[in-house]
Amino acid sequence: MTNKARNEICRLSPQKLIHIKHSRGNFTIGILITCVTFFIALHIRFFLQTSPPPSSWESSIFNTTHNELNSTVHKLGSSVTFLPLKDLRYARAPLEGHTWFMSSMYDTHEVGEVQYQQFPSEPSHGKLLCLKGCDTHVGSWNSYALAWPEALPYNTTFMRWVLYHWGELRFKMGLWVDTLMEAMFNGPPIIERRMEVYDLMRCKARMFCNVSLKGSDVEINDIGSPMIGMTLFFRTGPRSFKNDTIVAEIFRKECAKIEVCRFMVAHSNNLTFCEQVKLMSLTDILISPHGAQLTNMFLMERNSSVMEFFPKGWLKLAGVGQYVYRWISSWSGMKHQGSWRDPSGDECPYSEEDRRCMSIYKNGRIGHNETHFSEWARSVLAEIKTRKIKKLR
């Protein structure tokens, strides 16, 4: 080995040490490399002679993968399972297990917010909600399913807004709700947080009807004291007062004892949408039998009060639905001041807890208790007066 080669080896680190062979070893390695190179060349030539052109070969692999993918997507779309929107198993027990509407899906619960379902989402495993059927009378004939966005059922149409009630398709809403939606969204709503939505509906309804956005909170009398609006809503037919005149007189007397109180009486079904909006904007205390007219409450200012009345028998037999306006009061920022339940009414031939009695109590009418009504009204009026004076300061 020459001195030059030895010096080159000394400069290398132990990890990179290269052993330099004698010339005989180098010759053997050269022959071996030549043989291996020749062998590989022969195989390359054979491969080029027997294989299709590169472009054709790549195209074959791509088409096979694409066809298999299409086939899989088609199978997934065809295997989507539709279930009835209205699950009759829970129709009589809506609070047991899942609810009767889309019973295979759990609602998302957030404290202080409405229950909802969102698609696609983590609970739906990224799947979209598909609806099928347009029956307007039998909700169990309409169906729903979950499907991957890439594998939707055949002939799918995307919808931004669809309305179902009791699982039955609805093509329009009632006039009151329809007008509110027009005032608020000029079309279908996009709802987020509950309290903010009620605030938005109140604001938009007042703008739509050209009513003051500040409502009753800024109304003061000649000496600078804040006014209090007390409104008594009457109904006709089921759940109406037996004697409207006496009931109105009880609350009118209590209101008259406070100089700043203004008493108003109305039948909501005789008012246009904008007349209802204006009346509620001037109302701090809403007095009404249980019924749909109480929905107007969210059109009052926040912290306004609601006094509700029931016929005999509702507490035991009416179910959780009887508390809906108590819930709406809480959701919309109002104060539900309690309920008065008439202890007298039509008699039921069965035991008081027999559900057949509800068919009698449901359409019952409401009497009165002058002493209780007067004391109740005085208490609520005093509370509202104190609150409004503090707010004015």
Secondary structure as UniProt FT lines:
FT   HELIX           3..11
FT   HELIX           14..16
FT   HELIX           23..50
FT   HELIX           54..78
FT   STRAND          83..84
FT   HELIX           88..90
FT   TURN            91..92
FT   TURN            94..95
FT   TURN            102..104
FT   TURN            111..112
FT   TURN            122..126
FT   STRAND          128..132
FT   HELIX           139..141
FT   STRAND          143..147
FT   TURN            149..150
FT   TURN            154..155
FT   STRAND          163..165
FT   TURN            166..167
FT   STRAND          168..170
FT   HELIX           175..185
FT   HELIX           194..208
FT   TURN            209..210
FT   TURN            213..214
FT   HELIX           215..218
FT   TURN            222..223
FT   STRAND          228..234
FT   TURN            238..239
FT   HELIX           244..256
FT   TURN            259..260
FT   STRAND          261..267
FT   HELIX           268..270
FT   HELIX           273..281
FT   STRAND          285..289
FT   HELIX           292..299
FT   TURN            302..303
FT   STRAND          305..310
FT   TURN            312..313
FT   HELIX           314..317
FT   HELIX           320..323
FT   HELIX           324..331
FT   TURN            332..333
FT   STRAND          335..341
FT   TURN            352..353
FT   HELIX           355..357
FT   HELIX           358..361
FT   TURN            362..363
FT   HELIX           370..392
//
